[in-house]
Amino acid sequence: MADSTKTPDIRQQKQLDEPRTLETRSPTSGAMVQRTLLPDGSVVTKYAPSERDGTGPELVQAPHIGQDLLMAGTPNPDLLQDSPVGRLPVIGPDGLRPVEQYARPWSGAHGTRIAIVVGGLGLSQTGTQRAIQLLPPEVTLAFASTGNSLGRWMQDARRAGHEILLQVPFEPYGYPANDPGRGTLRVNATAPQNLEDLHRAMASLTNYTGIMNYMGARFLSDAAALDPVMRDISSRGLLFLDDGSAQQSLTSGFAKALNMPYAVADLQIDDQLQSNAILNRLDELERIARRNGSAIGVASAFDESVAGIAKWVHEAEGRGIEIVGVSALALDAQK
């Protein structure tokens, strides 16, 4: 009697014997992403499902904030766009934003959080090196777009665990006698001129989560000048940190209208460049954070500031304070 069981041929047997691997995809791979600019200036992003390529199951990666330290100094090519002035940050084809890719991960706990941003990096070689070496990795570093050797310093900072921002000069009152430096965005410049200066600044660095103003009290209080700049920053998936120095700043209103990650500093830590004064300001920052749940302090990379912050952060963590990258607070505010 003939055996009715079919025996697979050699090709079929080889396919059965070969180990199968699952292709890894991002959560939004294959999704149709549509962004609509509404008349009020807000942006609505719509994700619609589409068929995935291939057959069989796929391994979908869970959303992840930040990079492995070994790769932290390497930019994600999907988040860069070639332009006449250099490579500019953009939102990736799967919706991933630079503010998420380059963010410093945090615990996610509902405790008291403080972000400390030390700016002016890249202007002084010795000061930049000292700040990267001495400041705890939880401290966010802001690099001046007019600085030197920014690519090298960025890699050092990112590999040390720091989240970084890009400081862009904006026109203050009293300009040009009070001059923030080359490439300053100006109220009387045309929108295309300001965007070109903004893009030149953006192209000076990679791997940053957002833009922080350097000076700019006049520019940040002028709606017509600020509008195209904030729209451009938002469209590139970046956060904006207002250093809090401009009392008439309009950045908060624009950030809400554009639904972009945004934060404003609560106080300047080193407005008095004395060790005791800096420590007192940091204690004040802690009181604000305990009252409100979180707080942001900004400082410059002076020796006294770096030393005081490094000492205080270690002590604050022992009191149950979590020091986070500024993106953690900016992204929370966007929810």
C-alpha positions as CSV (number, residue, x, y, z in Angstrom):
1,M,0.0,0.0,0.0
2,A,1.4,3.4,-1.0
3,D,2.3,5.9,1.7
4,S,-0.1,8.9,1.4
5,T,2.2,11.2,3.3
6,K,3.9,13.8,1.0
7,T,7.6,14.1,1.4
8,P,8.9,17.7,0.8
9,D,11.4,18.1,-2.1
10,I,14.9,19.2,-1.5
11,R,14.1,23.0,-2.0
12,Q,11.1,22.8,0.4
13,Q,13.2,21.0,3.0
14,K,16.0,23.6,2.8
15,Q,13.4,26.4,3.4
16,L,12.1,24.5,6.4
17,D,15.5,23.9,7.8
18,E,16.7,27.5,7.4
19,P,16.3,29.7,10.6
20,R,13.9,32.5,10.2
21,T,14.6,36.0,11.5
22,L,12.2,38.8,12.1
23,E,12.8,42.1,10.3
24,T,13.0,45.0,12.7
25,R,10.8,48.0,12.0
26,S,10.1,51.3,13.9
27,P,6.5,51.7,15.2
28,T,5.6,54.2,12.5
29,S,7.4,52.6,9.6
30,G,5.1,52.4,6.6
31,A,2.7,54.9,8.1
32,M,1.4,57.7,6.1
33,V,2.3,61.0,7.9
34,Q,0.4,64.1,7.0
35,R,1.0,67.5,8.6
36,T,-1.5,70.3,8.2
37,L,-0.8,74.0,9.0
38,L,-4.1,75.5,10.4
39,P,-5.0,79.2,9.9
40,D,-4.2,79.9,13.6
41,G,-0.6,78.7,13.1
42,S,-1.0,75.3,14.9
43,V,0.2,72.1,13.2
44,V,-1.9,68.9,13.1
45,T,0.0,65.7,12.5
46,K,-2.1,62.7,11.2
47,Y,-0.7,59.2,11.1
48,A,-2.6,56.7,9.0
49,P,-1.8,53.0,8.7
50,S,-0.6,51.5,5.4
51,E,0.4,48.0,4.4
52,R,3.8,46.9,5.4
53,D,6.2,45.4,2.9
54,G,7.0,41.7,3.0
55,T,5.1,38.7,4.4
56,G,5.0,37.2,7.8
57,P,5.5,38.7,11.3
58,E,7.8,41.7,12.0
59,L,9.5,42.8,15.1
60,V,8.4,46.4,15.9
61,Q,10.7,48.3,18.2
62,A,9.1,50.1,21.2
63,P,9.5,53.9,21.3
64,H,12.8,54.9,22.7
65,I,14.2,58.2,23.9
66,G,17.9,58.9,23.5
67,Q,20.9,57.0,22.1
68,D,23.4,54.5,23.4
69,L,26.5,56.3,24.6
70,L,28.7,54.5,22.1
71,M,26.6,56.1,19.3
72,A,25.6,59.3,21.0
73,G,28.2,61.4,19.0
74,T,27.0,60.1,15.7
75,P,24.1,61.9,14.1
76,N,21.1,59.9,12.8
77,P,21.2,60.5,9.0
78,D,17.5,60.2,8.7
79,L,17.2,63.4,10.8
80,L,19.5,65.5,8.6
81,Q,18.7,67.4,5.4
82,D,21.3,68.8,3.0
83,S,21.1,72.5,2.3
84,P,23.2,75.2,0.7
85,V,24.5,76.2,4.2
86,G,25.1,72.6,5.5
87,R,23.1,69.8,7.1
88,L,20.0,70.9,8.9
89,P,17.9,68.9,11.5
90,V,14.6,67.5,10.2
91,I,11.8,65.1,11.4
92,G,12.5,61.6,10.1
93,P,10.4,59.8,7.6
94,D,8.8,57.7,10.4
95,G,8.0,60.8,12.5
96,L,11.0,60.6,14.8
97,R,12.1,64.0,16.0
98,P,15.6,65.2,16.9
99,V,14.2,66.2,20.4
100,E,13.4,62.6,21.0
101,Q,16.4,61.0,19.3
102,Y,19.0,63.1,21.2
103,A,17.2,63.5,24.5
104,R,18.8,62.3,27.7
105,P,16.7,59.4,29.1
106,W,15.3,59.9,32.6
107,S,13.5,57.6,35.2
108,G,9.9,58.6,34.4
109,A,9.2,58.9,38.1
110,H,6.8,61.5,39.4
111,G,9.3,63.1,41.7
112,T,10.9,66.6,41.9
113,R,12.8,67.3,38.7
114,I,15.3,70.0,37.9
115,A,17.0,70.8,34.6
116,I,20.2,72.8,34.7
117,V,21.5,74.3,31.4
118,V,25.1,75.6,31.2
119,G,25.6,77.7,28.1
120,G,28.4,79.4,26.2
121,L,30.2,76.2,25.4
122,G,32.5,76.3,22.4
123,L,33.7,79.9,22.9
124,S,36.6,79.1,25.2
125,Q,38.5,75.9,24.5
126,T,39.7,75.5,28.1
127,G,36.3,76.4,29.6
128,T,34.5,74.0,27.3
129,Q,36.8,71.1,28.1
130,R,36.5,71.8,31.9
131,A,32.7,72.0,31.7
132,I,32.5,68.6,29.9
133,Q,34.9,67.0,32.3
134,L,33.5,68.3,35.6
135,L,29.8,68.7,35.1
136,P,27.7,65.6,35.8
137,P,26.1,64.0,32.7
138,E,22.6,65.0,33.9
139,V,23.5,68.7,33.2
140,T,22.4,70.0,29.7
141,L,25.1,71.8,27.8
142,A,24.3,74.6,25.3
143,F,26.8,75.3,22.6
144,A,27.1,78.8,21.0
145,S,26.6,78.6,17.2
146,T,29.5,81.1,16.9
147,G,31.9,78.8,18.8
148,N,34.9,76.8,17.5
149,S,35.5,73.1,17.0
150,L,31.8,72.4,17.8
151,G,31.8,69.0,16.1
152,R,34.6,67.8,18.3
153,W,33.1,69.2,21.5
154,M,29.7,67.8,20.6
155,Q,31.1,64.3,20.4
156,D,32.9,64.7,23.7
157,A,29.8,66.0,25.4
158,R,27.4,63.4,24.0
159,R,29.7,60.5,24.8
160,A,29.9,61.8,28.3
161,G,26.1,61.5,28.5
162,H,25.1,65.1,28.2
163,E,22.1,66.4,26.3
164,I,23.0,69.4,24.2
165,L,21.3,72.5,22.9
166,L,22.3,75.1,20.3
167,Q,22.5,78.8,21.3
168,V,21.4,81.2,18.6
169,P,22.1,84.9,18.9
170,F,18.9,87.1,18.7
171,E,18.8,90.9,18.6
172,P,18.8,92.6,22.1
173,Y,17.8,96.2,22.9
174,G,20.6,98.5,22.1
175,Y,21.9,96.6,19.1
176,P,24.4,97.0,17.5
177,A,26.2,98.6,20.4
178,N,25.0,95.6,22.4
179,D,26.0,92.9,19.9
180,P,25.5,89.1,20.5
181,G,27.9,88.2,17.6
182,R,27.9,87.2,14.0
183,G,24.7,85.9,12.5
184,T,22.4,87.7,14.9
185,L,18.7,87.4,14.0
186,R,17.4,90.9,13.7
187,V,14.0,92.6,13.9
188,N,14.5,94.7,10.8
189,A,15.9,91.9,8.6
190,T,13.6,90.1,6.2
191,A,12.2,86.7,7.1
192,P,14.4,85.0,4.4
193,Q,17.5,86.7,5.8
194,N,16.7,85.6,9.4
195,L,15.9,82.1,8.3
196,E,19.2,81.9,6.4
197,D,21.1,83.1,9.5
198,L,19.1,80.6,11.6
199,H,20.0,77.8,9.2
200,R,23.6,78.7,9.2
201,A,23.6,78.4,13.0
202,M,21.7,75.1,12.9
203,A,24.2,73.7,10.4
204,S,27.1,74.4,12.8
205,L,26.3,71.4,15.0
206,T,24.4,68.2,15.1
207,N,22.8,65.9,17.7
208,Y,21.1,68.7,19.7
209,T,17.5,68.6,21.0
210,G,16.7,72.2,20.4
211,I,17.4,75.9,20.2
212,M,18.1,78.3,23.1
213,N,18.3,82.0,22.7
214,Y,21.4,84.0,23.4
215,M,20.2,87.5,24.4
216,G,17.4,88.7,22.1
217,A,15.1,90.7,24.3
218,R,14.0,92.9,21.3
219,F,13.6,90.0,18.8
220,L,11.7,87.7,21.1
221,S,9.2,90.5,21.8
222,D,8.5,91.2,18.1
223,A,5.7,88.9,16.8
224,A,6.4,89.6,13.1
225,A,10.1,88.8,13.3
226,L,9.6,85.8,15.7
227,D,6.8,84.1,13.8
228,P,8.7,82.5,10.9
229,V,11.6,81.6,13.1
230,M,9.5,79.7,15.7
231,R,7.6,78.0,12.8
232,D,10.8,76.7,11.3
233,I,12.2,75.4,14.6
234,S,8.9,73.6,15.3
235,S,8.8,72.1,11.8
236,R,12.2,70.5,12.4
237,G,11.2,68.6,15.5
238,L,13.2,70.8,17.9
239,L,12.4,72.2,21.3
240,F,12.8,75.9,22.2
241,L,14.3,76.9,25.5
242,D,13.7,80.6,26.5
243,D,16.4,81.6,29.0
244,G,13.9,83.9,30.7
245,S,15.9,87.0,30.3
246,A,13.4,88.8,28.1
247,Q,10.4,90.0,30.2
248,Q,8.3,90.7,27.1
249,S,9.1,87.4,25.3
250,L,6.4,86.0,23.1
251,T,7.9,82.6,22.7
252,S,5.4,80.9,25.0
253,G,2.4,81.9,23.0
254,F,4.0,80.7,19.7
255,A,5.0,77.4,21.3
256,K,1.4,76.7,22.4
257,A,0.0,77.7,19.0
258,L,2.5,75.4,17.2
259,N,2.2,72.6,19.8
260,M,6.0,72.4,20.0
261,P,8.2,71.2,22.9
262,Y,9.0,74.3,24.9
263,A,10.4,75.4,28.2
264,V,11.4,78.6,29.9
265,A,14.1,79.0,32.6
266,D,13.0,79.9,36.1
267,L,16.1,81.7,37.1
268,Q,19.7,82.6,36.2
269,I,22.0,80.7,38.5
270,D,25.1,82.8,38.2
271,D,23.8,86.4,38.0
272,Q,26.3,86.9,40.8
273,L,29.6,85.3,40.0
274,Q,30.5,84.2,43.6
275,S,30.6,80.7,44.9
276,N,28.2,81.2,47.8
277,A,25.8,83.3,45.7
278,I,25.7,80.5,43.1
279,L,24.9,77.8,45.7
280,N,22.2,80.1,47.2
281,R,20.6,80.4,43.8
282,L,20.7,76.6,43.3
283,D,19.0,76.2,46.6
284,E,16.3,78.7,45.5
285,L,15.9,76.6,42.3
286,E,15.3,73.6,44.5
287,R,12.6,75.4,46.4
288,I,10.9,76.4,43.1
289,A,11.0,72.8,41.9
290,R,9.6,71.4,45.2
291,R,6.7,73.9,45.0
292,N,5.9,73.4,41.3
293,G,7.2,69.8,40.7
294,S,10.0,71.0,38.4
295,A,12.3,73.9,37.6
296,I,14.9,75.0,35.1
297,G,18.1,77.0,35.9
298,V,20.5,78.4,33.4
299,A,24.1,79.4,33.8
300,S,27.3,80.2,31.8
301,A,30.4,78.1,31.7
302,F,32.4,80.2,34.1
303,D,34.8,78.3,36.4
304,E,32.8,79.3,39.5
305,S,29.5,78.2,37.9
306,V,30.8,74.8,36.8
307,A,32.3,74.1,40.2
308,G,29.3,75.2,42.2
309,I,26.8,73.2,40.0
310,A,28.9,70.1,40.1
311,K,29.0,70.2,43.8
312,W,25.3,71.0,44.3
313,V,24.0,68.4,41.8
314,H,25.7,65.6,43.8
315,E,24.1,66.8,47.0
316,A,20.7,67.4,45.5
317,E,20.5,63.9,44.2
318,G,21.0,62.7,47.8
319,R,17.9,64.7,48.7
320,G,15.7,62.9,46.2
321,I,16.0,65.5,43.4
322,E,16.2,64.1,39.9
323,I,18.4,66.1,37.5
324,V,17.0,65.7,34.0
325,G,17.8,66.9,30.5
326,V,15.8,69.9,29.6
327,S,13.9,67.9,26.9
328,A,12.2,65.9,29.6
329,L,10.4,69.0,30.9
330,A,9.8,70.5,27.4
331,L,8.3,67.3,26.1
332,D,6.1,67.0,29.3
333,A,4.8,70.5,28.7
334,Q,3.8,69.6,25.2
335,K,1.5,66.7,26.3
